[in-house]
Amino acid sequence: MSFRSHLEGLKDLNVIKKLVSKKLEASAVINELNDKPVLFEKIKESDFKVAANIFPTKDSIANYFGCKVNELIPTITKAIESPSKPEVVENAPCQEEEMEIDFDKIPILFHCENDGGNYISSGVVVSKDQEHGQNLDFHRCMQIAKNKLVVRIVKKRNFDEFLQKQKKMPIAICIGNGANVLVAAATSVEIGRNELEIANTLEPLKVTKAKTFDALIPAECEFVLEGTISLEELHDEGPFVDLTETVDVVRQEPVFTVTKITHRKDAIWQALLPGKLEHKILMGMPREPTMFKKVNEAGIKCIDVNVNPGGCSWLHARIKIDKKNEEDGKKAIQAGFEGHKSCKHIFVYDKDIDIYNDEDSEWAMATRFQADKDFVMKEKEKGSSLDPSAEPGTKMTTKCGFDCTAPLETKGKSFGKAVFPKAELKKYLE
Ligand SMILES: Cc1cc2nc3c(=O)[nH]c(=O)nc-3n(C[C@H](O)[C@H](O)[C@H](O)COP(=O)(O)O)c2cc1C
């Protein structure tokens, strides 16, 4: 299924017919709608439509994959472990039309008052390296001219390694993708793994040859921007709101000069509000299978992992285990950090706790946690580049874990929640 066909099938899509500006107005509406999908039919500054909030929840992603929410971890795990080759097609929809290179004609949104410019925030970057093959990942891009974008690149990740080696290289930025491509692009797999093959296992994918360099791109995306990114040309990038909903610092980043823009007929621009639910779900969810796996590998039965939005879907994780030994909680904390290196605080719960319910999770901590016995501190480790409280520059941070599981042997009060009798209220309130 493509982004387009998924959008057409959405029963709860809010279609906005009123003329809306790409500057602050569209992002305000997207924010108000929060987790509800939206299609803007008329954008003041562009002839293209804009869609947003298409994959803001686990339900919306499970719905796309045709599975249940509790099947997402095994589904993503299987895709990472069993990648498969996508079908290569000619005459791809994403190359149906070619347009003049002028970003002012595309609805690249200006999201928040203090942003440094118009930003592409849902763009999936396709890059290639002679030794390692193709790579797929996300990079926010700020418009700095009609044909130039400055690209935020986190250091020491696969794309950065490609660029440091090649200095200047052709890339394609693909906008308007289905959840298979988006989730695959958000996984962190070892260098040399082509995420398009992970996407294809998630849900069959068609790919096609890029127009200006030898690489395969998702054939059914909405827009493709092709050109060259170069370490020889740097520009200020930012300010921009990041995953934590705080404003990121301005950095000097490489410039991407676009030489070709193709798109589908009546192309729909995919917007993504930075820091909000869709950004969070795409960042956090692909870390859940890796944490789940590490906990199980440590000999503890992991039931579920929730890299929850309250923890920016990055810095916090809740792990639910079937506790069999007193040390299982603490071991799960250590294993969890192995599965998500940027995580800062890990909370471990028993199987009776709903790790999607903030009150239930806090209740477990209130009733089952003792700091002197159940707290794990990992002083001064490399943390997330996104954490405003990490040491500026080095990003060193203190990580910790909270074992909120009950002891197996109880000496005083019990730890189970009381079961109250149930009543059918209708019978009493009629
Ligand atoms: C919607 C979305 C936007 C992202 N934007 C960027 C980006 O602009 N630059 C980048 O290098 N990585 C980006 N990433 C993902 C990175 O792969 C990475 O996880 C992130 O930079 C955090 O790194 P950390 O380990 O230092 O915390 C994005 C991922 C998603 C899902």
The ligand as a Tripos MOL2 file, in Angstrom:
@<TRIPOS>MOLECULE
LIG
   31    33     1     0     0
SMALL
NO_CHARGES

@<TRIPOS>ATOM
      1 C1         10.8600   11.9630   11.9860 C.3       1 LIG1
      2 C2         12.3220   11.7730   12.2340 C.ar      1 LIG1
      3 C3         13.2110   12.8190   12.0350 C.ar      1 LIG1
      4 C4         14.5750   12.6370   12.2170 C.ar      1 LIG1
      5 N1         15.4440   13.6660   11.9460 N.ar      1 LIG1
      6 C5         16.7880   13.4380   11.9550 C.ar      1 LIG1
      7 C6         17.6930   14.4590   11.5380 C.ar      1 LIG1
      8 O1         17.2990   15.5610   11.2080 O.2       1 LIG1
      9 N2         19.0220   14.1470   11.5170 N.ar      1 LIG1
     10 C7         19.5070   12.9270   11.8790 C.ar      1 LIG1
     11 O2         20.7180   12.7040   11.7980 O.2       1 LIG1
     12 N3         18.6690   11.9770   12.3160 N.ar      1 LIG1
     13 C8         17.3290   12.1860   12.3620 C.ar      1 LIG1
     14 N4         16.4530   11.2100   12.7740 N.ar      1 LIG1
     15 C9         16.8960    9.9630   13.3600 C.3       1 LIG1
     16 C10        18.1360    9.5800   13.8650 C.3       1 LIG1
     17 O3         18.2050    8.3500   13.2650 O.3       1 LIG1
     18 C11        18.5480    9.4910   15.3810 C.3       1 LIG1
     19 O4         17.8360    8.4880   15.9530 O.3       1 LIG1
     20 C12        18.5040   10.7880   16.1870 C.3       1 LIG1
     21 O5         19.2740   11.7140   15.5350 O.3       1 LIG1
     22 C13        18.9080   10.6910   17.6670 C.3       1 LIG1
     23 O6         20.2310   10.3440   17.8960 O.3       1 LIG1
     24 P1         20.8910   10.1200   19.3550 P.3       1 LIG1
     25 O7         21.2370    8.6640   19.4790 O.co2     1 LIG1
     26 O8         22.0910   10.9670   19.4100 O.co2     1 LIG1
     27 O9         19.8970   10.4620   20.3870 O.co2     1 LIG1
     28 C14        15.0710   11.3770   12.6330 C.ar      1 LIG1
     29 C15        14.1770   10.3270   12.8420 C.ar      1 LIG1
     30 C16        12.8160   10.5090   12.6410 C.ar      1 LIG1
     31 C17        11.8990    9.3480   12.8560 C.3       1 LIG1
@<TRIPOS>BOND
     1     1     2 1
     2     2     3 ar
     3     2    30 ar
     4     3     4 ar
     5     4     5 ar
     6     4    28 ar
     7     5     6 ar
     8     6     7 ar
     9     6    13 1
    10     7     8 2
    11     7     9 ar
    12     9    10 ar
    13    10    11 2
    14    10    12 ar
    15    12    13 ar
    16    13    14 ar
    17    14    15 1
    18    14    28 ar
    19    15    16 1
    20    16    17 1
    21    16    18 1
    22    18    19 1
    23    18    20 1
    24    20    21 1
    25    20    22 1
    26    22    23 1
    27    23    24 1
    28    24    25 2
    29    24    26 1
    30    24    27 1
    31    28    29 ar
    32    29    30 ar
    33    30    31 1
@<TRIPOS>SUBSTRUCTURE
     1 LIG1         1 GROUP 0 **** ****
